[in-house]
Amino acid sequence: MVVSTKKPLLNYINGQWCASQGTELLDVVNPATTEVLSQVPLSEKADVELAVTAAAAAFTTWRRTPPTNRVQYLFKLKILLEEHLEDLSETITQECGKTLVESKAELRRAIENVEVACGIPILMQGTNLEDIARGIDEIMIRQPVGITAIITPFNFPGMIPFWFLPYAIACGNTTIIKPSEKVPLTMQKIFGLIEQTGLPQGVVNLVNGAKDVVDGLLEHPQIRAISFVGSSPIAQYIYRQAAAFGKRVQCQGGAKNPVIVLPDAEPAMTTRITADSAFGCAGQRCLAASVAVTVGEARDWYPEAIATAAST
């Protein structure tokens, strides 16, 4: 067993870096070298309670902050992410094992999500319909949900949190993120950048940990919505539990992604893009091609071509 001398990572609650109340630690290991990069604490439900308390206190003011003001913090975050893209990419590669090219592409997708969220004041306007019935007008007002929680997987530690985080902020919600305990360093650094934006205390919170933290988020009565990406069995568990506690929930699990190779497909391009899909990120992504169906003459060349691509 490797004994680490690294300092444990911290949680970020109510605008402050703080030690977890949990005493158990897991090594964060570079999969390429087996070097212990750091240690992540397995936080407890008491840590979740602290984060919820902070998020609840912040929500009262944050929901009343004009959307045009809320997105100013996202503009700042976009700039910081761009300035630190190289460092963050190296961190993803060190803890996740993917290539630097893949890590940089992942972070660019994260930045794109921040850019889209900056347009929330325009995208999320309400509607006004006159005379939907005799003497009746309809007004639709979009309002924040409340405290939200984000549970993310190991394969895209920089991108997937940004499928949810910037939109939660821009729409006036407060949120708690639980990153994968296998790859917590990326989000630790990103929260350092979030801190630099001056975002009000409690709007975003980071709680490291494993199943105890997940269950604490799913069961807490003040958390209104859960977003999750990960394996299908865990997605089903989270969906059941969150629904049982009356929460809005969106879960993305794994999938099969069939590729149909038609007779007129261009061999070189088809082989390259299907190999990239199947084997990029070592296949550890939900869009990885896992089944190929050849049609007609494609069966004469495709099996050998993809076998060669897989072995080189």
N, C-alpha and C positions, 0 to 999 in steps of 0.2 A: 504494500500500500504506500502511495506517495504521500509524504507529509509536507504540506505547503507552509511556507513562511509568509505568504502574501496576506495583506490585510483584507478582511472580508469586504465585499461590496456593501453599499449603503442603500437604504430606501430613501425616497424623496417624497416627503409628506408635508403639506401646508407650507410649501416654499422653503423647506429646510431638509438638509441631508441628515439622516438619523439612522442609528443602528437598529437592526431588527431585534424584536423581543425573542425570536427563536434562537436556540443555541446550536442547532445542527447546521453544519456547513457542507457544501459540495464543492469539489474541485472543478474549476473551469479549465478544460484541457485543450491545447492545440492539437487537432486530430492528425496533423502532418508530422509533428515532432514529439508528441506526448508531453510537451512542456506544460507545467501547471501555470496558467496565466493569472489566475486569481481564485478566490473562493466566493461562492454565492450563499447567502443565508437562506435557510428554509423558514420563511416568516410564518407567523401564527395568525389565528383569527383576531387576536388582539391588535395586530398591526393593521389588518383590514379595517377594524373598528376606528382606529385613528385616522386612516385615510378617508373613510366615509364621513367622519365628523368634520374633517377639513373641507371635503368636497361639498357637504351640505351647507356649511357656513359661507363658502364662496359662491354657491349657486344663487343665493338671495340677491346679491349685487350683480353677478355676472349676467344673469338672465335679463336684467334691466339695462345692461350696457348696450348702446347702439351697435348694430352689426358692423357699421363702418369703422367703429372704434375697435371692435373685437379683432377684425382681420389685420389691423396694423401690426399686431404681434406676429401674425403669420408672415407678413412681408419681411419682418426682421428675421424670422426663423429661416425663411427661404435663403436669404443672403448668407446666413451663418452656415447652413448646410452646404451651400456651394463653396464657401471659403474653406470648409473642413472636409471636403469630399475625399481627398486623398487619404487623410488620416482615418476617417471612418471606414473607407474601403479596406484599408489594411487591417483594421480591427475585425471586420466581418470575415475576411479571409483567415485571419489567425484563429478565430474561435469557431468558425463554421466550416472551413475547409475548402470553400469554393475558390475559383481563380479570381485574380484581381479584376479581370475584364468583367466577370459576372458580378462581382461586388460593386463595381462602379455603375454598371447598368441598373442594378437593384436600387442604388441610392438616387439615381436620376429619376427612376419611377417614383420614389418617395417625394422628391422635390416637385415632380409634376402634380402629385396629389395636393401638395401645399398650394401650388399655383391655382388649381381648380377651386380649392376651398376659399381662396381670397376673393372669388367671385360670388360668394354666398349672398351678399346683399342684393345682387341682381337675380341670382338663380332661385332664391327661396322667398320671393315675394308672394303675398296672398292674392286672393281674387275677389272681385265684386261683381255679382250677376244681378241685374235688375229684372223684376217681374218674372221670376221662375214659376210663379203661380199668381193668380189674381191678387194684387195687393201685397205680394210677398217679394222682398228682395233677399238675396243671399250674400253673406260676407264670410269668407274663409280667412282665418288668421293662423299663421304658423307660429307655434310656441315651442320653446325648449321642452324636452322630455324630463330632464332632471339629472340625477347622477347616473352615469353610465360606466360600464366596465369593459375593458378590452383584454382578451386573452389570446396570445399570439404563439406561433410555432417556432421551431428551431431553424427551418430552412431558409427563411428570408427575414432575419432579425432587423434589417433596416427598412425594408419596404412595407411589409404587411401592417405594422402598427399605423402606418400613414394612410392605409385604406380607411381608417376610422378617426384617428386622433385629430387631424386638422378640421374635419367636418364637425366633430363634436364641439370643438372650441368655437368655431365660427357660428354655429347654430345656437350658441348660448348655453350649452350643457357643460357640466363639469365631469371629469372622468378619472378613472383609476386604471393603470396599465399593469398587467402581470405578464412580463416577458417569459419566454422559455428559460427554465433554469439551466439549460444546456448552453445557451448563448446570451448571457445577460449583459456582456460588456458593451455591445453596440448601443443598447438603449440607455445604459449608464452615461455614456458619452453624449448621446443626443439630449438627455435631460440636462446635462451641463450647458448645452447650447440654449435649451428652452429657458433655463434660469437667466441667461444673459439677455433674453428678450424683455425681461421685466414683467412677464405675465403675472397677474395677481396671485397671491398665495392661495393654494387649495384648488385652483382651476384644474390643474393636472397633477396627478400623484403617481408614484411608482412604488409598487410593492413586489419585491422578489420572493420567489418561493415555488412551491409545487402544489399538490392536490389540496392541502389544507387551505391555502390561499384561494384556490379556485372555488372550493366549497363555501368558504366564507363570503365570497362575492356572490355566488348563486343564491345563497340563503338570506342575505341581508335584506331586510324589508325596505330600506331606503334607496337601494339601487334599482333603477327603473328599467334598464335595458342592458343586454349583454351582447357583445360581438365576439365571435370566435372563428379562428381558422386553425385546422389541424387534421388529425386522422378521423376517419368516419366513425369508429367506435366512440371516441371521445366526443365528437360532435353530437352524436346521438345522446350520450349521457348528459352533456351540457344542455341540449335542447329540452330533454325531459325534465331535468331539475329546474332550469330557469322557468319553464312553463308552469311547473307545479307551484312555484312561488310567485306566479302572476307577473312575470317580467316579459317585456318584449325581447325577442331573441333572434339573432341571425347567426347561422352556423354554416361554415363551408368545410366539407370533408374531402376525402379523396374521390377519385373518379377514374373510369376507363376512358381513354382518348383514342378511338380508332382512327387510323389513317387509311383512306381508300386510294390506291394507286391505279389510275386509269390507263388504258392502253396508249394514249397519246401524251402521257407525262414525259417531261424532259428528264432523262436518266440522271445526269450529274446534279442538277438542281434539286430534284426530288430526293435523291440519296442524301445530299448535304443537309437539307432542312429537316428531314425526318430523323437523321442521326443526331442533329443538334437538339431536336425536341426530345428524343428518347434518352440521350446520354448527357446532355447539359445539366449542370448542377448534380451530376451523378444520378440523375433520374429522380432526385428528391424534390419534386415540385408537382403540383396538381395538374399541370398541363402537359406532363411528359407523355409522349406517344407510347402506348404499351401494346397495341395490336395493329398489325398492318394487313390489309386485305388487298390482294392483287386481282385485277380484272383483265381477262384476255391476255394479250401479249406481254403485259407487265410482269407476269410470272416467269417469263423467260430470262429476265435480267435482274429484277429487283432483289430476290433472295441473296444472290451472290454479292451484289453491290452493297447491300446493307451489312452483310456479314464481314465484308472487307473493311467497311467504315468502322464497324464496331471493334475490330481487332487492330486498328492502326491509330 
